[in-house]
Amino acid sequence: MAKKTRSGKSSSTIIMAVIGVLAFLAISCGLFYASDKSKKDVIDGGEKNKQGVKVVSLADESIEAQRILDNILLTKNNWQLVEKKHGEEELAVEGSKSKVKIHHRDLAVGVPSETSLNGAGEWLKEKAVAKGLVFINGRADKYRGYNAYRMEVGIKTKAGDGTRNFTTDTLWFFHNLNLVKQDKDVKKIPDKPAKEIRKYKGRLAIIIDDCGTDTAALRTLLNTGLPFSYAIIPYKEYSSDCLEMIKTKGKVPMLHLPMEPMDRAQMSEGKNSLLVSMSNDQKSALIKKALDSLPGVVGVNNHQGSKATADKATMELVMKELKAKKMFFVDSRTTSTSVAKEVAKANGVFTARNDIFLDNSTDVEAIRMQIYKAMEMAEKHGDAVAICHARPNTARCWKQYRDEFVETGINFVPITDLLY
């Protein structure tokens, strides 16, 4: 019996030792995994996609960050957590030509009526940062018309010689009157109501240029439900896919016709661009081929084209082709010397022209400010036309501030409502 007992103890010791070794290896592997992931460089790393753009996937890191955030929030058994939206997004890395793929969620967090919204945000910020997450920003906001505190939490990753932060979760803290159990560990920080949103009058048409290079940004823009019009560059990998997506959503599809810029070295579409030096037959053939490649488009605007739109003979030919097909032309106004409007009117082609570009900067807040400038133009003149592009941060801006823009009262309309 004694031997059995000693043998049992010996076996238990061996088993515990093995478990200990396995645990150590697991922890070591986990640390190695985390260390390895932290070395991802969103500028210098990643594989090139078919367009030659480096794309780094941060999906694993963002999902892990969301798991950590869930564990923190679930310690609050008197809060209500509602996932509004989630999915993978492709974002541009500011200051580079690289992109990242990241998993993003929108969360609504109901807290008791006596709980400070700002205090709840601060509580989560402290817990999240302690767990290695990054607090990106927080501010007073609205949720379904009620006062709320909005915050973004995310991850930090290497970017060349520096770092970049990426949002994995956007949260809105709001008061749920059905929750009665009070919080003792949340600071009572006075809540600031969201700033009153200025009201605007007038009609504003938004054209989304450069559709066709991918579908991610376009899908986000279409899902806003706003009556944007979409201009598609022909012959791109996703040109036909984008056309079908736009038509399915009942939005206005346009041909984004490549035209010759003043500096030929900057011409992005090569042989597919309309050149001033072409013969009339060559110009007609190029226009017809581009239109035929996108069946169902109802109008055209120029991609680049500072030289072509300033050339009367070239624009006469363009308007002749569009007149025959009963299509309209929108002048993107890439040059102040454009004659497109005058030539269109002289040839009986319905037209309009761009008043402002919205996303010369890739910064979301800068794009937001440009949208407000467009609203001011619409209010001053009765209507305005603005152009932005199917890019990740542009789509992100429209998605993030969609409800705010709608609340201004500006009348978003398709471009077909502003033709003259």
Phi, psi and chi 1 to 4 in degrees:
 res  aa     phi    psi   chi1   chi2   chi3   chi4
   1 MET       -  -39.9  -70.5  -68.2  -67.3      -
   2 ALA   -63.9  -40.9      -      -      -      -
   3 LYS   -63.0  -42.3  -72.8 -176.9  178.8  179.6
   4 LYS   -60.6  -41.7  -74.7 -174.9  178.7  179.4
   5 THR   -62.5  -46.4  -57.3      -      -      -
   6 ARG   -63.6  -40.2  -73.9 -164.3  -64.6  -89.7
   7 SER   -62.6  -40.1  175.3      -      -      -
   8 GLY   -62.9  -43.1      -      -      -      -
   9 LYS   -64.0  -39.9  -71.8 -177.9  177.8  178.9
  10 SER   -63.2  -43.4  176.4      -      -      -
  11 SER   -63.3  -42.4  -62.5      -      -      -
  12 SER   -62.4  -39.3  -62.3      -      -      -
  13 THR   -62.8  -43.1  -58.3      -      -      -
  14 ILE   -63.3  -45.2  -67.1  171.8      -      -
  15 ILE   -61.3  -45.0  -68.9  170.5      -      -
  16 MET   -63.1  -36.2  -68.8  -58.0  -66.5      -
  17 ALA   -65.6  -42.8      -      -      -      -
  18 VAL   -62.4  -45.1  170.2      -      -      -
  19 ILE   -60.1  -41.1  -68.6  174.1      -      -
  20 GLY   -61.1  -43.6      -      -      -      -
  21 VAL   -63.2  -44.7  170.8      -      -      -
  22 LEU   -62.5  -41.1  -69.1  174.7      -      -
  23 ALA   -62.6  -42.5      -      -      -      -
  24 PHE   -61.5  -44.1  173.5   77.2      -      -
  25 LEU   -64.2  -40.7  -70.6  173.4      -      -
  26 ALA   -62.6  -44.9      -      -      -      -
  27 ILE   -63.7  -42.9  -67.1  170.6      -      -
  28 SER   -61.9  -43.5  -61.7      -      -      -
  29 CYS   -63.6  -40.0  -71.1      -      -      -
  30 GLY   -62.8  -43.9      -      -      -      -
  31 LEU   -64.2  -39.7  -69.3  172.9      -      -
  32 PHE   -63.5  -41.7  174.0   77.5      -      -
  33 TYR   -61.7  -47.3  173.7   80.2      -      -
  34 ALA   -63.2  -42.2      -      -      -      -
  35 SER   -63.4  -41.3  174.6      -      -      -
  36 ASP   -63.7  -42.6  179.7   59.9      -      -
  37 LYS   -65.2  -36.1  -70.1  -63.2  178.6 -178.0
  38 SER   -67.8  -15.1   69.0      -      -      -
  39 LYS   -85.5   -4.4  -67.9  178.4 -178.3  175.9
  40 LYS   -60.0  131.8  -78.0 -172.4  177.4  178.6
  41 ASP  -111.7  114.8 -168.0  -39.0      -      -
  42 VAL   -76.0   -7.3  -64.6      -      -      -
  43 ILE  -104.5  -49.3  -68.5 -179.5      -      -
  44 ASP   -93.0  -10.9  -63.5  -29.8      -      -
  45 GLY   -99.5 -167.9      -      -      -      -
  46 GLY    86.9  161.3      -      -      -      -
  47 GLU   -99.1  146.0  -61.8  -66.7  -31.8      -
  48 LYS   -77.0  137.3  -72.4 -173.2  176.8 -178.9
  49 ASN   -85.8 -171.6   62.1   14.9      -      -
  50 LYS   -66.2  -20.8  -67.1 -179.4  179.6  179.4
  51 GLN   -90.3    4.1  -72.3   76.3   43.8      -
  52 GLY    80.0   15.3      -      -      -      -
  53 VAL   -97.3  132.4  177.6      -      -      -
  54 LYS   -72.5  129.4  -72.1 -176.3  177.6  179.8
  55 VAL  -125.1  123.5 -179.5      -      -      -
  56 VAL  -108.5  127.4  176.2      -      -      -
  57 SER   -87.7  122.2  175.5      -      -      -
  58 LEU  -111.9   24.6  -62.2  177.2      -      -
  59 ALA   -62.1  -46.5      -      -      -      -
  60 ASP   -62.5  -44.4  -70.5  -17.4      -      -
  61 GLU   -64.2  -40.3  -69.0   83.9  -12.5      -
  62 SER   -71.5  -37.9   51.6      -      -      -
  63 ILE   -66.5  -37.5  -69.4  172.5      -      -
  64 GLU   -65.7  -40.0  174.1   61.4   14.1      -
  65 ALA   -62.0  -39.1      -      -      -      -
  66 GLN   -68.0  -35.7  -70.3  163.6   -5.4      -
  67 ARG   -63.1  -43.6 -176.2 -167.9   66.8   78.0
  68 ILE   -62.0  -44.5  -67.2  170.7      -      -
  69 LEU   -62.8  -41.8 -168.0   68.1      -      -
  70 ASP   -58.8  -44.2  -74.4  -13.6      -      -
  71 ASN   -61.4  -35.4  -72.8  -19.3      -      -
  72 ILE   -68.5  -49.2  -64.0  170.8      -      -
  73 LEU   -64.8  -34.6  -71.5  168.3      -      -
  74 LEU   -72.6   -8.1  -69.7  173.9      -      -
  75 THR   -73.7  -14.3   63.6      -      -      -
  76 LYS   -95.1   94.9  -75.3  -69.5 -170.6 -179.5
  77 ASN   -80.0    0.7   57.4   14.5      -      -
  78 ASN  -109.7   11.3   61.5  -33.1      -      -
  79 TRP  -107.6  157.5  -71.4    6.4      -      -
  80 GLN  -114.1  124.1  176.4 -164.6   42.3      -
  81 LEU  -112.0  123.0  177.3   61.4      -      -
  82 VAL  -126.4  121.5 -180.0      -      -      -
  83 GLU   -83.7  120.4 -175.1  175.1  -85.2      -
  84 LYS   -88.8  -50.8  -63.3  170.1   63.1 -178.3
  85 LYS  -144.7  152.6  -66.6  179.7 -177.1  178.1
  86 HIS  -156.1  157.1   69.5   90.0      -      -
  87 GLY   159.5  169.9      -      -      -      -
  88 GLU   -85.6  137.3 -168.4  171.3   82.2      -
  89 GLU  -124.5  152.0  -63.1 -179.7   -6.6      -
  90 GLU  -112.1  119.7 -167.1  171.3  -86.4      -
  91 LEU  -118.8  146.0  -54.6  175.3      -      -
  92 ALA   -75.4  144.7      -      -      -      -
  93 VAL   -93.9  112.9  179.3      -      -      -
  94 GLU   -56.1  135.0 -171.6  176.4  -10.6      -
  95 GLY    83.9   11.6      -      -      -      -
  96 SER  -151.1  177.7   77.1      -      -      -
  97 LYS  -101.6    8.8  -64.2 -178.1  178.7  179.7
  98 SER   -86.1  164.6  -58.4      -      -      -
  99 LYS  -133.5  160.8  -65.9 -177.5  178.1 -178.3
 100 VAL  -128.1  150.9  -63.2      -      -      -
 101 LYS  -105.5  127.2  -74.0 -175.5  178.7  179.6
 102 ILE  -140.8  146.7 -165.5  162.4      -      -
 103 HIS   -91.1  126.5 -163.3  -89.2      -      -
 104 HIS  -125.7  143.3  179.2  -93.7      -      -
 105 ARG  -128.5  151.8  -63.8 -174.1  -56.2 -179.8
 106 ASP  -110.0  126.4  -74.1  -11.8      -      -
 107 LEU  -124.4  137.0  -59.2  173.4      -      -
 108 ALA  -107.5  129.0      -      -      -      -
 109 VAL  -120.2  109.7 -176.4      -      -      -
 110 GLY   -83.3  133.2      -      -      -      -
 111 VAL  -126.7  159.5  -59.8      -      -      -
 112 PRO   -58.5  155.3  -25.0   35.7      -      -
 113 SER   -62.8  -27.1   58.4      -      -      -
 114 GLU   -87.2   -4.7  -64.5  -59.2  -42.7      -
 115 THR   -84.3  131.0  -62.3      -      -      -
 116 SER   -67.1  129.1  162.8      -      -      -
 117 LEU   -65.5  -45.7  -60.7  176.1      -      -
 118 ASN   -61.4  -39.6  -74.3   -5.8      -      -
 119 GLY   -63.8  -39.7      -      -      -      -
 120 ALA   -62.9  -40.6      -      -      -      -
 121 GLY   -64.1  -42.2      -      -      -      -
 122 GLU   -65.4  -38.0  -75.7  -63.7  -45.4      -
 123 TRP   -60.6  -46.8  177.8   89.6      -      -
 124 LEU   -68.3  -39.0 -179.1   59.1      -      -
 125 LYS   -57.1  -47.7  173.2 -176.4  174.7 -179.6
 126 GLU   -61.7  -45.6 -179.0 -179.8  -26.1      -
 127 LYS   -66.8  -41.6  -59.2  -70.3 -175.5 -176.6
 128 ALA   -66.5  -45.7      -      -      -      -
 129 VAL   -62.4  -38.0  170.8      -      -      -
 130 ALA   -63.7  -25.4      -      -      -      -
 131 LYS   -94.1    7.7  -68.0  -69.0 -174.9  179.3
 132 GLY    94.7    3.2      -      -      -      -
 133 LEU   -84.2  171.7  -57.0 -177.9      -      -
 134 VAL  -117.4  128.1  176.1      -      -      -
 135 PHE   -82.6  123.1  171.5   76.3      -      -
 136 ILE   -99.2  -48.5  -65.3  175.6      -      -
 137 ASN  -167.1  166.7   61.0   55.0      -      -
 138 GLY  -157.4  144.3      -      -      -      -
 139 ARG  -163.6  162.5   59.9  179.8  172.5   82.8
 140 ALA   -67.3  143.6      -      -      -      -
 141 ASP  -154.5 -171.6 -158.9   -3.7      -      -
 142 LYS  -120.3  145.0  -66.1  -77.5 -173.2  178.6
 143 TYR  -132.9  113.6  175.3   71.6      -      -
 144 ARG    53.1   37.5  -66.2 -176.7  175.1  177.6
 145 GLY    87.1   -6.4      -      -      -      -
 146 TYR  -104.7  157.0  -63.1   99.3      -      -
 147 ASN   -59.5  141.7  -74.2  -24.6      -      -
 148 ALA  -151.0  167.1      -      -      -      -
 149 TYR  -119.2  123.0  179.3   78.8      -      -
 150 ARG  -106.4  133.3  179.6 -175.6 -178.5  -79.5
 151 MET  -142.0  155.8   65.4 -177.4  -66.7      -
 152 GLU  -120.7  134.5  -66.5 -174.3   10.2      -
 153 VAL  -125.4  145.3  176.9      -      -      -
 154 GLY  -161.7 -151.2      -      -      -      -
 155 ILE  -128.5  156.3   55.3  176.7      -      -
 156 LYS  -112.6  139.0  178.5 -177.2  -70.2 -174.3
 157 THR  -141.6  161.6 -172.4      -      -      -
 158 LYS   -67.3  140.9 -178.7  174.9  171.3   57.9
 159 ALA  -144.6   90.8      -      -      -      -
 160 GLY    63.9 -123.5      -      -      -      -
 161 ASP   -86.7   -3.7  -65.2  -28.9      -      -
 162 GLY  -128.2 -150.4      -      -      -      -
 163 THR  -136.7  163.4   59.8      -      -      -
 164 ARG  -134.2  144.8  -67.9  -74.2 -169.8  -79.9
 165 ASN  -101.0  142.1  -65.4  -23.8      -      -
 166 PHE  -131.6  134.1  -65.5   97.0      -      -
 167 THR   -78.1  128.1  -59.1      -      -      -
 168 THR  -103.4  -29.0   57.6      -      -      -
 169 ASP  -138.6  132.0  -70.3  -85.4      -      -
 170 THR  -111.1  124.4  -58.1      -      -      -
 171 LEU  -120.4  144.6  -54.8   96.2      -      -
 172 TRP  -120.7  115.8  -75.4  -96.4      -      -
 173 PHE   -88.3  129.5  -72.1   95.5      -      -
 174 PHE  -141.0  161.8   68.2   98.5      -      -
 175 HIS   -86.2  123.5  -74.7  133.7      -      -
 176 ASN  -107.1  110.7 -176.9  -27.3      -      -
 177 LEU   -66.8  -14.0  -59.2 -178.1      -      -
 178 ASN   -81.1  -11.8  -66.0  -40.4      -      -
 179 LEU   -93.2  122.6  -58.1  175.3      -      -
 180 VAL  -115.5  -22.8  -65.5      -      -      -
 181 LYS   -69.9  122.2 -175.2  178.4  178.6 -178.7
 182 GLN   -83.1  159.9  -60.8  -54.2  -49.6      -
 183 ASP   -98.5  128.4  -69.9  -65.7      -      -
 184 LYS   -98.2  -17.5  -64.5 -179.3  179.3  179.2
 185 ASP  -106.3   12.3   58.0  -15.7      -      -
 186 VAL  -106.5  126.6  173.6      -      -      -
 187 LYS   -66.1  145.7  -64.1  176.9 -177.8  177.6
 188 LYS   -89.5   87.5  -68.2 -173.9  177.7  -63.9
 189 ILE  -100.2  126.0  -57.1  173.9      -      -
 190 PRO   -53.7  130.8  -24.8   34.8      -      -
 191 ASP   -83.5  134.3  -67.5  -32.6      -      -
 192 LYS  -100.2  126.7  -63.8  179.2 -179.7  178.9
 193 PRO   -67.1  150.8   24.5  -33.2      -      -
 194 ALA   -62.4  145.1      -      -      -      -
 195 LYS   -59.6  140.5  -68.0 -178.9  179.3  179.4
 196 GLU   -63.7  133.3  -71.5  -62.1  -39.7      -
 197 ILE   -84.0  126.5  -63.8  174.7      -      -
 198 ARG   -64.5  142.7 -179.4 -171.4  160.1 -177.0
 199 LYS   -93.4  140.4  -58.8  -62.8 -178.2 -179.6
 200 TYR  -124.4  149.1  -71.3   89.0      -      -
 201 LYS  -112.2  164.3  -64.4  179.3 -179.6  178.8
 202 GLY   109.7  167.9      -      -      -      -
 203 ARG  -107.0  137.3  -62.9 -178.0  -61.7  171.0
 204 LEU  -131.5  119.5  178.2   59.1      -      -
 205 ALA  -102.2  130.2      -      -      -      -
 206 ILE  -112.1  125.5  -53.6  -67.6      -      -
 207 ILE  -107.0  129.6  -62.8  174.7      -      -
 208 ILE   -99.1  108.1  -50.0  -65.2      -      -
 209 ASP   -85.5  169.0  -84.5   -1.8      -      -
 210 ASP    65.3   26.9  -70.0    2.4      -      -
 211 CYS   -69.5  145.6  -60.5      -      -      -
 212 GLY   124.5  -19.6      -      -      -      -
 213 THR   -80.9  -29.0   56.0      -      -      -
 214 ASP  -158.9 -177.1   62.1   37.4      -      -
 215 THR  -117.2  -12.7   58.9      -      -      -
 216 ALA   -62.4  -53.8      -      -      -      -
 217 ALA   -64.1  -40.2      -      -      -      -
 218 LEU   -60.9  -43.1  174.3   63.0      -      -
 219 ARG   -60.9  -42.1 -176.5  174.3  -69.3  105.8
 220 THR   -62.0  -44.1  -61.8      -      -      -
 221 LEU   -65.7  -42.1  -70.2  160.1      -      -
 222 LEU   -63.3  -35.6  -74.3  168.1      -      -
 223 ASN   -72.6   -9.9  -74.6  -20.6      -      -
 224 THR   -69.0  -22.9   64.9      -      -      -
 225 GLY    77.5   -1.0      -      -      -      -
 226 LEU   -74.6  149.3  -65.6  171.7      -      -
 227 PRO   -80.1   55.8   31.2  -36.4      -      -
 228 PHE   -69.3  158.0  -61.5  147.6      -      -
 229 SER  -111.5  147.1  -55.3      -      -      -
 230 TYR  -125.7  125.1  -64.0   86.4      -      -
 231 ALA  -105.8  122.0      -      -      -      -
 232 ILE  -105.9  127.6  -52.2  165.4      -      -
 233 ILE   -74.4  130.3  -61.2  178.4      -      -
 234 PRO   -73.8  155.7   28.5  -35.6      -      -
 235 TYR    71.2   11.0  -42.5  122.4      -      -
 236 LYS   -81.6  164.2  -65.2  -64.9 -175.1 -178.4
 237 GLU   -56.5  -36.7 -177.7  178.0    0.4      -
 238 TYR  -113.0   18.6  -62.8  102.1      -      -
 239 SER   -58.7  -48.4  -65.8      -      -      -
 240 SER   -67.3  -39.8  -64.6      -      -      -
 241 ASP   -61.7  -43.6  -67.1  -25.8      -      -
 242 CYS   -63.7  -40.9  -71.6      -      -      -
 243 LEU   -58.1  -46.5  175.8   63.2      -      -
 244 GLU   -65.4  -39.0  -69.3  -51.7  -50.4      -
 245 MET   -62.5  -42.6  -69.8  168.0   64.5      -
 246 ILE   -66.3  -44.9  -66.0  162.0      -      -
 247 LYS   -65.9  -39.2  -71.2  162.2   64.4  175.5
 248 THR   -61.6  -35.9  -62.3      -      -      -
 249 LYS   -82.7   -1.8  -71.5  -73.1 -171.2  176.6
 250 GLY    73.5   24.7      -      -      -      -
 251 LYS   -95.9  168.7  -54.0  -53.3  178.1 -174.3
 252 VAL   -80.7  116.9  175.7      -      -      -
 253 PRO   -95.6  136.8   31.1  -27.2      -      -
 254 MET  -131.1  156.9  -59.7  165.9   57.8      -
 255 LEU   -88.5  126.1  166.6   65.9      -      -
 256 HIS   -95.1   86.2 -162.8   32.7      -      -
 257 LEU   -76.1  118.9 -177.9   62.7      -      -
 258 PRO   -66.0  131.8  -21.3   34.5      -      -
 259 MET  -133.7  160.8  -65.6 -173.3 -179.1      -
 260 GLU   -69.2  127.2 -176.9  178.7    3.1      -
 261 PRO   -86.4  171.9   31.5  -33.8      -      -
 262 MET   -60.7  -39.6  -70.7  -64.7 -178.1      -
 263 ASP  -101.5  104.0 -176.7   -2.9      -      -
 264 ARG   -58.9  -27.0  -76.9  -79.8  -67.5  -87.4
 265 ALA   -66.2  -21.5      -      -      -      -
 266 GLN   -93.1    1.7  -60.7  -62.3  -44.1      -
 267 MET   -69.8  117.9 -169.5  164.1   65.4      -
 268 SER   -86.1  -22.2   66.8      -      -      -
 269 GLU  -109.6   10.3  -57.6  -53.5  -51.3      -
 270 GLY    50.8 -125.9      -      -      -      -
 271 LYS   -64.2  -14.4   63.8 -179.6 -178.9 -179.7
 272 ASN   -87.3    3.6  -63.0  -41.2      -      -
 273 SER   -93.2  143.4  -62.1      -      -      -
 274 LEU   -78.5  118.4 -174.6   70.1      -      -
 275 LEU  -105.3  143.8  -54.6  179.8      -      -
 276 VAL   -62.1  -34.2  170.3      -      -      -
 277 SER   -76.5   -8.4   59.5      -      -      -
 278 MET   -68.7  154.6  -72.8  177.0  169.0      -
 279 SER   -73.3  164.3   67.7      -      -      -
 280 ASN   -59.6  -38.8  -76.3   -8.3      -      -
 281 ASP   -64.2  -41.4  -73.5  -15.4      -      -
 282 GLN   -65.1  -41.6  -71.5  174.2  -41.2      -
 283 LYS   -63.6  -46.1  -69.5  174.5 -177.4  174.5
 284 SER   -61.5  -43.3  -66.8      -      -      -
 285 ALA   -63.5  -41.0      -      -      -      -
 286 LEU   -65.5  -43.5 -175.3  145.4      -      -
 287 ILE   -65.4  -45.9  -63.7  167.8      -      -
 288 LYS   -62.8  -41.2  -70.8  176.0 -179.5  176.0
 289 LYS   -63.0  -42.5 -177.8 -178.9  177.0 -177.1
 290 ALA   -65.1  -42.4      -      -      -      -
 291 LEU   -65.4  -41.4  -71.8  169.8      -      -
 292 ASP   -66.5  -25.9  -70.9  -15.4      -      -
 293 SER   -72.2  -15.6   74.2      -      -      -
 294 LEU  -130.8   70.8  -64.3  169.0      -      -
 295 PRO   -62.1  126.5   21.8  -32.6      -      -
 296 GLY   112.5  -10.7      -      -      -      -
 297 VAL   -66.7  147.7  -65.1      -      -      -
 298 VAL  -116.1   -3.9  -64.8      -      -      -
 299 GLY  -162.1  178.7      -      -      -      -
 300 VAL  -138.6  145.3  173.7      -      -      -
 301 ASN  -136.8  164.3   74.5  -26.0      -      -
 302 ASN   -89.6  137.7   53.8  -66.9      -      -
 303 HIS   -99.2  120.1  171.4   65.6      -      -
 304 GLN    60.2 -132.7  -60.1 -173.4  -37.6      -
 305 GLY    88.2   19.8      -      -      -      -
 306 SER   -61.4  -31.1   51.1      -      -      -
 307 LYS   -82.6  -43.8 -176.7  173.0 -177.1  176.4
 308 ALA   -65.4  -42.8      -      -      -      -
 309 THR   -73.5  -13.2   57.1      -      -      -
 310 ALA   -91.9   -4.4      -      -      -      -
 311 ASP  -100.9  113.4 -176.2   73.6      -      -
 312 LYS   -61.7  -42.8 -173.5  174.5 -178.7  179.5
 313 ALA   -61.8  -41.6      -      -      -      -
 314 THR   -65.1  -43.8  -61.9      -      -      -
 315 MET   -71.0  -30.0  -64.2  -44.9  -64.8      -
 316 GLU   -60.0  -43.8  -72.1  -82.2    1.9      -
 317 LEU   -65.2  -42.5 -165.3  -75.1      -      -
 318 VAL   -59.8  -47.5  169.8      -      -      -
 319 MET   -67.2  -32.2  -60.0  -49.5  165.7      -
 320 LYS   -61.7  -44.7  176.4 -177.2  175.6 -177.7
 321 GLU   -66.9  -40.0  -65.1  -64.2  -27.1      -
 322 LEU   -72.4  -36.0  -62.8 -174.9      -      -
 323 LYS   -59.6  -42.0  175.3   70.0  172.5  177.5
 324 ALA   -64.3  -29.5      -      -      -      -
 325 LYS  -100.8    5.5  -65.8 -177.5  178.1  -67.8
 326 LYS    55.6   44.2  -61.7 -179.4  179.3  179.7
 327 MET  -109.2  159.3  -68.1 -174.9  177.3      -
 328 PHE  -101.0  167.1   62.1   82.8      -      -
 329 PHE  -132.4  129.8 -177.4   83.9      -      -
 330 VAL  -110.4  124.2  176.6      -      -      -
 331 ASP   -81.2  116.6 -178.4    6.0      -      -
 332 SER   -69.4  -14.8  -61.3      -      -      -
 333 ARG    57.5   58.8  -68.3 -177.3   78.0 -174.6
 334 THR   -84.7   -1.7   54.7      -      -      -
 335 THR  -148.4  145.6  176.2      -      -      -
 336 SER   -74.7  -12.3   59.7      -      -      -
 337 THR   -97.1   14.0   58.4      -      -      -
 338 SER   -61.5  140.7  173.0      -      -      -
 339 VAL  -112.6   10.9  -64.3      -      -      -
 340 ALA   -58.2  -45.8      -      -      -      -
 341 LYS   -60.9  -47.7  173.4 -173.6  173.5 -177.5
 342 GLU   -64.2  -43.2  -67.6   74.6   14.8      -
 343 VAL   -68.5  -38.2  175.2      -      -      -
 344 ALA   -61.3  -48.5      -      -      -      -
 345 LYS   -63.1  -38.8  -64.6  -59.7  -68.0 -179.8
 346 ALA   -66.2  -25.9      -      -      -      -
 347 ASN  -101.7    8.7  -76.7  -88.6      -      -
 348 GLY    72.8   27.2      -      -      -      -
 349 VAL  -102.0  126.4  173.4      -      -      -
 350 PHE   -62.3  141.5  -76.6  106.3      -      -
 351 THR  -147.8  171.6 -170.2      -      -      -
 352 ALA  -162.5  170.4      -      -      -      -
 353 ARG  -144.2  150.3   62.3 -178.1 -176.9  179.7
 354 ASN   -67.3  138.2  176.2   40.0      -      -
 355 ASP  -102.1  -27.5  -66.8  -57.8      -      -
 356 ILE  -161.5  138.6 -177.4  172.7      -      -
 357 PHE   -90.5  136.5  -76.1  100.8      -      -
 358 LEU   -96.3  -24.6  -57.3  177.1      -      -
 359 ASP  -129.6   45.8   55.4   -5.1      -      -
 360 ASN   -63.5  -28.3  -71.3  -26.3      -      -
 361 SER   -98.7  148.7  167.1      -      -      -
 362 THR   -91.3   -1.9   60.2      -      -      -
 363 ASP   -74.1  128.2  179.9   73.2      -      -
 364 VAL   -58.2  -43.4  170.2      -      -      -
 365 GLU   -67.7  -35.7 -168.3   60.9   26.0      -
 366 ALA   -66.5  -39.2      -      -      -      -
 367 ILE   -63.7  -43.2  -63.5  168.8      -      -
 368 ARG   -57.6  -43.2  177.2  171.0  171.7 -108.3
 369 MET   -65.2  -36.6  -69.7  -60.5   99.5      -
 370 GLN   -66.8  -35.2  -76.2  -66.1   99.4      -
 371 ILE   -63.6  -39.0  -66.7  170.3      -      -
 372 TYR   -67.1  -34.1  -85.1  105.7      -      -
 373 LYS   -63.4  -39.2  -75.4 -175.2 -179.2  179.1
 374 ALA   -63.9  -37.7      -      -      -      -
 375 MET   -63.5  -40.5  -68.7 -176.6 -167.8      -
 376 GLU   -62.2  -40.0  -69.0  172.4    2.9      -
 377 MET   -63.1  -44.0  -71.2 -178.9  174.8      -
 378 ALA   -61.5  -40.4      -      -      -      -
 379 GLU   -67.8  -40.3 -177.6  166.9   68.2      -
 380 LYS   -68.0  -41.4 -178.7  177.8 -179.8  179.9
 381 HIS  -105.8   -4.7  -58.3  -69.7      -      -
 382 GLY    98.0  -33.1      -      -      -      -
 383 ASP  -159.0  163.3   53.8   58.3      -      -
 384 ALA  -155.8  156.7      -      -      -      -
 385 VAL  -120.1  133.4  177.4      -      -      -
 386 ALA  -130.7  148.3      -      -      -      -
 387 ILE  -121.6  133.7  -70.1  178.1      -      -
 388 CYS  -136.6 -171.0   53.1      -      -      -
 389 HIS  -130.5  158.0  -60.0   79.6      -      -
 390 ALA   -78.7   72.4      -      -      -      -
 391 ARG  -121.2  155.2  -62.3  170.3 -177.9  161.6
 392 PRO   -55.0  -50.2  -28.0   36.5      -      -
 393 ASN   -74.0  -27.3  -82.6   11.7      -      -
 394 THR   -66.0  -46.2  -59.0      -      -      -
 395 ALA   -61.9  -39.8      -      -      -      -
 396 ARG   -62.2  -41.0 -177.8  176.3  179.4   78.7
 397 CYS   -62.4  -47.7 -179.3      -      -      -
 398 TRP   -64.9  -37.5  -78.0  107.0      -      -
 399 LYS   -67.4  -46.2  174.7 -175.0  176.0 -178.7
 400 GLN   -67.2  -38.7 -177.9  171.2  -39.1      -
 401 TYR  -110.9   14.1  -66.3  106.3      -      -
 402 ARG   -52.7  -52.2 -177.4 -130.1 -177.0 -111.2
 403 ASP   -63.0  -37.3  -67.3  -14.9      -      -
 404 GLU   -63.5  -44.9  176.6 -178.2  -53.4      -
 405 PHE   -62.4  -42.1  -64.5  147.0      -      -
 406 VAL   -64.6  -37.9  170.3      -      -      -
 407 GLU   -65.3  -20.0 -164.4  174.6  -22.9      -
 408 THR   -66.3  -21.4   65.6      -      -      -
 409 GLY    91.3   -4.3      -      -      -      -
 410 ILE   -59.4  142.7 -163.0   72.8      -      -
 411 ASN   -94.7   95.8 -175.6   15.0      -      -
 412 PHE   -72.5  130.1  -71.5  106.9      -      -
 413 VAL  -135.6  156.7  -63.0      -      -      -
 414 PRO   -69.9  157.9   24.2  -33.1      -      -
 415 ILE   -60.5  -27.6 -172.2   60.8      -      -
 416 THR   -63.4  -18.7   47.0      -      -      -
 417 ASP   -80.9  -13.7  -78.1   14.4      -      -
 418 LEU  -114.5   13.8  -61.6 -172.6      -      -
 419 LEU   -75.4  149.4  -59.6  174.2      -      -
 420 TYR  -139.5      -   46.2   82.3      -      -
